Amino acid sequence: MKYYLLSVMQPQGEPPAPEVLEEITRRLDVLHADLREAGAWVFAGGLHGPETATVVRAEAGDVLVTDGPYTESKEYLGGICLIKAPDLDAALEWGRRATLATTLPIEVRPFMGEA
C-alpha cells in the first residue's frame, strides 16, 4: 500500500462566506468518514494562511529564521490529507472526491519509497 498526499491549493484572497465554508466543511467531513471506512485514512488537516509561516533555512553555514512565506504566489498550500491507496488510480479517485468537496484544485502526489 502506497501513501499519497492530497494537497489543497488555496487561492490568495478573501475566504469564502461563512455559509459556503460551512457546506465545504460538511462535505469534507463526509469525505473523511468515507476515507476512514475504506481504510484509506491516515491524517488530514487545514493550515493557517502563509502570513503565519516562519521559514527556517540554511545560509552560509548558519540558520536564518524569517517570518512569512518563502515565496509570493497566487495560491498556497491550504490543507493536506495523507491517504493509503493501492495505486495512483485509487489516489486520483480520492483526489477527485476532494476537489468536489472543497471546490479547490487538489494536487495528488505519491510519497517516495514504501511506508
C-alpha positions in Angstrom: 0.0 0.0 0.0 1.5 3.3 -1.0 0.9 6.7 0.7 -0.3 9.7 -1.2 -0.6 13.3 -0.2 -3.6 15.2 -1.4 -2.7 18.9 -1.2 -5.4 21.6 -1.2 -4.3 24.5 -3.3 -5.9 27.6 -1.8 -6.1 30.8 -3.8 -5.0 34.1 -2.2 -7.7 36.5 -1.3 -10.8 36.6 0.9 -12.0 33.3 2.4 -15.4 32.0 1.3 -18.5 33.3 3.0 -19.4 31.5 6.3 -22.3 29.6 4.7 -20.1 28.4 1.8 -17.4 27.4 4.2 -19.9 25.5 6.4 -21.0 23.5 3.3 -17.4 22.7 2.3 -16.7 21.6 5.9 -19.7 19.3 5.8 -18.6 17.7 2.5 -15.1 17.3 3.9 -16.5 15.5 7.0 -18.3 13.1 4.7 -15.1 12.5 2.6 -13.0 11.9 5.7 -15.6 9.5 7.1 -15.5 7.6 3.8 -11.7 7.5 3.9 -11.8 6.0 7.4 -14.5 3.5 6.3 -12.4 2.4 3.3 -9.2 2.1 5.4 -7.5 4.8 3.4 -7.4 7.4 6.2 -4.1 8.4 7.7 -4.3 12.1 8.5 -5.9 15.4 7.3 -6.0 19.0 8.4 -6.1 22.5 7.3 -3.3 25.0 7.5 -3.4 28.7 8.6 -2.5 31.2 5.8 1.0 31.8 4.6 1.3 35.0 6.6 1.6 32.8 9.7 4.6 30.9 8.3 8.1 31.0 9.8 10.8 29.9 7.4 14.0 28.3 8.6 16.8 27.9 6.0 20.5 27.2 5.9 22.6 30.1 4.7 26.4 30.2 4.6 26.8 27.6 7.3 24.3 29.3 9.6 20.5 29.1 10.1 18.3 32.1 9.1 14.8 32.4 10.6 12.4 34.7 8.9 8.7 35.5 9.1 6.3 34.9 6.3 6.1 32.7 3.3 9.2 31.7 1.4 7.7 32.8 -1.9 4.9 35.0 -3.1 2.3 33.2 -5.1 -1.4 33.3 -6.3 -2.1 30.1 -4.4 -0.7 28.3 -1.3 -1.0 25.1 0.5 -4.3 25.4 2.4 -4.5 21.8 3.8 -3.3 18.3 3.4 -4.7 14.8 3.5 -2.4 11.8 3.8 -4.0 8.6 2.5 -3.2 5.0 1.8 -4.1 3.8 -1.7 -3.1 0.7 -3.6 -2.1 2.7 -6.7 -2.3 6.1 -8.4 -5.7 5.5 -9.9 -7.2 4.9 -6.4 -5.4 8.0 -5.1 -6.7 10.1 -8.0 -10.3 8.9 -7.2 -9.9 10.3 -3.7 -8.4 13.5 -5.2 -11.4 13.8 -7.5 -13.7 13.5 -4.5 -11.6 16.0 -2.5 -11.8 18.6 -5.3 -15.6 18.2 -5.4 -15.8 18.6 -1.7 -13.5 21.7 -1.4 -14.2 23.2 -4.9 -10.4 23.8 -5.0 -7.6 22.2 -7.0 -6.1 19.1 -5.4 -2.6 18.0 -6.1 -2.1 14.2 -5.7 1.5 13.2 -5.1 3.0 9.8 -4.0 5.5 9.6 -1.2 8.9 8.3 -2.2 9.7 4.7 -1.3 7.4 2.5 0.8 5.9 3.4 4.1 
